[in-house]
């Protein structure tokens, strides 16, 4: 029984490598996915923010309007400039004295 085990393990390795390679070759191209999603959800985000902001203005809830606008600006910055998260994290780490590699 012992000689059978290495051959079974070898057979699994021999068949798994081409399957993994075929999966990597057939993988969908997602290079433009982020731009597509930004282009699709960006206008939708702006419309929702506008409608909610107008609602707060018409109901004269100025404090909630200001809070909502600040939150919407923060979410918009993260959405439209996704690299800002990495830049901010590196800046905070350097300010705290953490060495980056």
C-alpha positions as CSV (number, residue, x, y, z in Angstrom):
1,X,0.0,0.0,0.0
2,X,2.9,2.4,0.6
3,X,4.1,2.5,-3.0
4,X,0.6,3.5,-4.1
5,X,0.5,6.7,-2.1
6,X,3.3,8.5,-3.7
7,X,2.0,7.7,-7.2
8,X,-1.5,9.0,-6.3
9,X,0.0,12.2,-4.8
10,X,2.1,12.6,-7.9
11,X,-0.9,12.0,-10.2
12,X,-2.9,14.7,-8.3
13,X,0.0,17.2,-8.6
14,X,0.4,16.4,-12.3
15,X,-3.3,17.1,-13.1
16,X,-3.7,20.1,-10.8
17,X,-1.0,22.2,-12.4
18,X,-2.6,22.4,-15.9
19,X,-6.0,23.1,-14.3
20,X,-4.6,26.0,-12.3
21,X,-2.7,27.3,-15.3
22,X,-5.9,27.1,-17.5
23,X,-7.8,28.9,-14.8
24,X,-5.2,31.7,-14.7
25,X,-5.3,32.0,-18.5
26,X,-9.1,32.0,-18.7
27,X,-9.4,34.6,-15.9
28,X,-11.5,37.6,-16.9
29,X,-9.7,40.9,-17.6
30,X,-10.7,43.2,-14.7
31,X,-8.4,46.1,-15.5
32,X,-11.2,48.5,-16.3
33,X,-13.7,47.2,-13.7
34,X,-13.0,49.9,-11.2
35,X,-13.4,52.6,-13.8
36,X,-16.6,51.1,-15.1
37,X,-18.1,50.9,-11.5
38,X,-17.0,54.4,-10.8
39,X,-18.6,55.6,-14.0
40,X,-21.8,53.7,-13.3
41,X,-22.3,54.4,-9.5
42,X,-20.8,57.9,-9.5
43,X,-23.8,59.7,-11.0
44,X,-26.1,57.5,-9.0
45,X,-24.2,58.6,-5.8
46,X,-24.5,62.2,-6.7
47,X,-28.2,62.0,-7.4
48,X,-28.9,60.3,-4.1
49,X,-26.8,62.9,-2.2
50,X,-28.6,65.7,-4.0
51,X,-32.1,64.3,-3.2
52,X,-31.3,63.7,0.5
53,X,-29.6,67.2,0.8
54,X,-32.7,68.9,-0.7
55,X,-34.9,67.0,1.6
56,X,-32.9,68.2,4.7
57,X,-33.0,71.7,3.4
58,X,-36.8,71.7,2.8
59,X,-37.5,70.3,6.2
60,X,-35.2,72.9,7.7
61,X,-33.0,70.4,9.5
62,X,-29.7,72.4,9.1
63,X,-27.7,70.3,11.6
64,X,-28.6,67.0,9.9
65,X,-27.9,68.7,6.5
66,X,-24.4,69.7,7.6
67,X,-23.7,66.3,9.1
68,X,-24.9,64.6,5.9
69,X,-22.9,66.8,3.6
70,X,-19.7,66.2,5.6
71,X,-20.3,62.4,5.5
72,X,-21.1,62.6,1.8
73,X,-17.9,64.5,1.1
74,X,-15.9,62.0,3.0
75,X,-17.5,59.0,1.1
76,X,-17.1,60.9,-2.2
77,X,-13.4,61.4,-1.6
78,X,-12.9,57.7,-0.8
79,X,-15.0,56.7,-3.8
80,X,-13.5,59.0,-6.4
81,X,-9.9,59.0,-5.1
82,X,-9.3,55.4,-3.8
83,X,-5.5,55.9,-3.4
84,X,-6.1,58.4,-0.7
85,X,-6.6,55.5,1.9
86,X,-3.1,54.2,1.3
87,X,-1.5,57.7,1.3
88,X,-3.3,58.5,4.5
89,X,-2.3,55.2,6.2
90,X,1.4,55.7,5.2
91,X,1.3,59.3,6.5
92,X,-0.2,58.3,9.8
93,X,2.4,55.4,10.2
94,X,5.3,57.8,9.5
95,X,3.9,60.4,12.0
96,X,3.7,57.6,14.6
97,X,7.3,56.6,13.9
98,X,6.5,53.2,12.3
99,X,9.1,52.2,9.7
100,X,7.7,51.3,6.3
101,X,9.5,48.8,4.1
